[in-house]
Each structure stands twice: as C-alpha cells, then as structure tokens.
Amino acid sequence: MLGKNLVETIMGAFVLVVAAIFLIFAYVSSNLRPPGGYTVTADFNSIDGLTVGSDVRIGGVKVGIITRETLDPKDYRAVVAMSLDRSVELPVDSKAVVASDGLMGGKYLRLEPGNSKTMVKSGGELTHTEGTVALEELLGKIIFLATDQGEAKAQGQDQSGVQDKAQGQGAAPDGQVAAPPK
C-alpha cells in the first residue's frame, strides 16, 4: 500500500513539473509579455476589432503591443495606449492606422513613420490617426455607388439612343426630316 502511494506521488510531481515547463515555454514563445519599451497613446474615432494585446507594426514588423484601451469622457473618442520597443524611434508626425490582416484576419495597429526630426517621447501622443471602417459600411457604399452609376448610365443611354435615332434620320435643325444621304 505504501509503495502504491509513493508511485502515485512521484507521477503526480512529474506531471506538475512537465506542466510548469510547458507553461513557461508557452509564455516565453508567445510574445504576450510587454516588450519593455516606452508608452505612446493615440485617439481614434473607431477601433472595432482592435484589442489589448494586438500587435503594433511598422512595415509588417511587430514593434510593440496594445496595452490599454479607454474612452475619453470629453469627446468620446477611443484612446489606445501602446508599448513600443525602445529600439524604435518614432517621429512625432507619424500616423497610426487600425489595419486588418486580410478579409477574415484580426486587427492590428499599423504605424506609418513621418518625416519630422523630432521623436515621440515616452508618454507622448500620436495625433495623426485613422480608425476602422465597418465592412458593412464599405459594402453599402459600393452597392450604392454601383446602383447610382448604373441608373445614370441607363438614363444617359436612353437619351443618347433618342439622339442617335434623330441624327440617323437626318433631322434638320428646324425640326424637318431631311432626305437620307446618298
């Protein structure tokens, strides 16, 4: 009986050690920890799909993560705080854009560096921002434009068709029908 309990205890300890090693490995390889850089904020009209932990990228390369999302109570804009790698020096006129990883992919924050010689300091703010546009809005606009242009073309063809018939019959300027050319 004592031998059976000892084996079970050793096996349980072994399972716990393996689980701890797995969790440590997963944490280290997942990049969930903050990059240990400096914090920058940006205000957006809409950040749909962007979440805490989302990537911050420049040219497709991850340079930070989103650390906090709040709502400004004065103007009701979304305030995003991000932690950027210390090796990335960002000009103050840089632009922050909420972007998508393809049609079905997740959202991330794309930074487009500006041309200023002055760099954003820790605790600074990016003022040039572009939020998300809802896919439903875009599809609605495309359909509306296509329908609107389709109707305009149809009306233009009817009018031009009438004009072509009149010209084809050789209409004279005074409204008289001229003889067809020989």
C-alpha positions as MATLAB code, in Angstrom:
seq = 'MLGKNLVETIMGAFVLVVAAIFLIFAYVSSNLRPPGGYTVTADFNSIDGLTVGSDVRIGGVKVGIITRETLDPKDYRAVVAMSLDRSVELPVDSKAVVASDGLMGGKYLRLEPGNSKTMVKSGGELTHTEGTVALEELLGKIIFLATDQGEAKAQGQDQSGVQDKAQGQGAAPDGQVAAPPK';
ca = [
       0.000    0.000    0.000;
       2.811    2.406    0.864;
       4.596    1.630   -2.422;
       1.484    2.439   -4.447;
       1.087    5.871   -2.793;
       4.765    6.662   -3.366;
       4.490    5.856   -7.103;
       1.349    7.987   -7.433;
       3.044   10.879   -5.633;
       6.111   10.691   -7.884;
       3.944   10.506  -11.018;
       1.862   13.488   -9.834;
       5.006   15.529   -9.165;
       6.375   14.600  -12.608;
       3.120   15.736  -14.302;
       3.218   19.056  -12.415;
       6.862   19.679  -13.425;
       6.088   18.924  -17.093;
       3.020   21.224  -16.983;
       5.093   24.047  -15.436;
       7.786   23.660  -18.100;
       5.118   23.748  -20.815;
       3.520   26.932  -19.401;
       6.885   28.696  -19.118;
       7.752   27.723  -22.696;
       4.343   28.897  -23.972;
       4.658   32.251  -22.192;
       8.189   32.893  -23.457;
       7.421   31.955  -27.065;
       4.029   33.703  -27.330;
       5.267   37.308  -27.017;
       2.468   38.104  -24.532;
       4.794   39.922  -22.194;
       5.219   43.660  -22.741;
       8.236   44.491  -24.872;
       9.636   46.639  -22.057;
       9.666   49.762  -24.162;
       8.045   53.153  -23.911;
       4.349   54.057  -23.927;
       2.623   56.158  -26.600;
      -1.084   56.953  -26.938;
      -3.347   57.756  -29.889;
      -7.021   58.799  -30.171;
      -9.367   57.200  -32.716;
     -12.995   57.601  -33.782;
     -13.334   53.811  -34.006;
     -11.107   50.874  -33.066;
     -13.516   47.989  -33.803;
     -11.676   44.668  -33.622;
      -8.523   46.066  -32.003;
      -7.912   44.518  -28.575;
      -5.430   44.702  -25.729;
      -2.520   42.500  -26.794;
      -2.938   43.259  -30.520;
       0.253   43.867  -32.482;
       1.699   47.269  -33.314;
       3.629   47.036  -36.591;
       5.790   49.139  -38.842;
       6.203   47.777  -42.358;
       4.728   44.453  -41.225;
       7.301   44.009  -38.434;
       5.996   43.803  -34.858;
       7.418   46.683  -32.799;
       5.013   46.690  -29.856;
       1.626   45.764  -28.449;
      -1.599   47.468  -27.418;
      -1.567   47.736  -23.609;
      -4.774   49.641  -22.847;
      -7.996   50.863  -24.472;
     -10.134   53.528  -22.835;
     -12.823   56.024  -23.772;
     -12.148   59.758  -23.457;
     -15.160   61.061  -21.475;
     -14.887   64.556  -23.015;
     -15.074   63.800  -26.732;
     -15.998   60.093  -26.686;
     -13.006   59.014  -28.733;
     -11.204   55.718  -28.178;
      -7.789   56.191  -26.556;
      -5.271   53.447  -27.292;
      -2.063   53.061  -25.280;
       0.731   51.050  -26.843;
       4.097   49.872  -25.637;
       6.804   50.239  -28.281;
      10.238   48.647  -28.365;
      12.949   51.082  -27.185;
      14.927   50.480  -30.391;
      12.108   52.090  -32.426;
      12.343   55.871  -32.587;
       9.092   57.249  -33.952;
       8.809   60.765  -35.483;
       6.068   62.956  -33.917;
       4.239   63.315  -37.257;
       3.804   59.539  -37.631;
       0.385   58.142  -38.448;
      -1.412   55.334  -36.565;
      -3.874   53.280  -38.639;
      -6.130   50.444  -37.488;
      -5.441   47.785  -40.131;
      -6.619   44.264  -40.880;
      -4.739   41.015  -41.511;
      -6.790   40.299  -44.627;
     -10.522   39.852  -45.094;
     -11.027   37.435  -42.195;
      -7.899   38.267  -40.193;
      -7.621   40.118  -36.918;
      -6.889   43.808  -36.445;
      -3.566   45.390  -35.602;
      -2.199   48.925  -35.329;
      -0.037   49.963  -38.277;
       2.369   52.837  -37.714;
       3.474   54.900  -40.682;
       6.588   56.890  -39.696;
       6.584   60.576  -40.561;
       9.422   62.856  -41.668;
       9.902   65.010  -38.559;
      13.317   65.167  -36.925;
      11.607   65.324  -33.505;
      10.852   61.926  -31.985;
       7.920   60.891  -29.773;
       8.922   60.635  -26.133;
       7.599   58.121  -23.603;
       4.087   59.199  -22.634;
       3.714   61.095  -25.914;
       0.750   61.076  -28.267;
       0.302   60.409  -31.979;
      -2.158   62.959  -33.393;
      -2.465   61.612  -36.949;
      -4.812   58.618  -36.731;
      -7.168   56.626  -38.924;
      -9.726   54.335  -37.299;
     -11.599   51.356  -38.658;
     -14.305   51.457  -41.274;
     -17.025   48.854  -40.860;
     -17.140   46.292  -43.665;
     -20.909   46.697  -43.855;
     -20.484   50.447  -44.452;
     -17.990   49.854  -47.256;
     -20.207   47.281  -48.951;
     -23.195   49.594  -48.639;
     -21.270   52.466  -50.231;
     -20.038   50.257  -53.078;
     -23.528   48.937  -53.766;
     -24.998   52.442  -53.577;
     -22.366   53.823  -55.971;
     -22.777   50.919  -58.380;
     -26.565   51.288  -58.348;
     -26.361   55.068  -58.682;
     -23.921   54.857  -61.618;
     -25.970   52.090  -63.227;
     -29.073   54.281  -63.170;
     -27.141   57.265  -64.524;
     -25.748   55.172  -67.389;
     -29.190   53.784  -68.194;
     -30.641   57.300  -68.339;
     -27.732   58.500  -70.470;
     -28.160   55.618  -72.934;
     -31.886   56.315  -73.337;
     -31.195   59.953  -74.092;
     -28.284   59.193  -76.406;
     -30.337   56.493  -78.109;
     -33.073   59.023  -78.901;
     -30.494   61.462  -80.196;
     -28.877   58.806  -82.375;
     -32.224   57.945  -83.991;
     -32.899   61.591  -84.767;
     -29.417   62.016  -86.214;
     -29.695   58.770  -88.133;
     -32.862   60.007  -89.847;
     -31.024   63.158  -90.803;
     -33.029   65.611  -88.722;
     -32.704   69.148  -89.916;
     -32.146   71.993  -87.420;
     -35.685   73.330  -87.966;
     -37.263   70.006  -86.957;
     -37.918   68.865  -90.568;
     -36.745   65.440  -91.586;
     -34.090   65.725  -94.261;
     -33.619   63.216  -97.014;
     -31.161   60.429  -96.212;
     -27.668   60.984  -97.690;
     -26.865   59.184 -100.945;
];
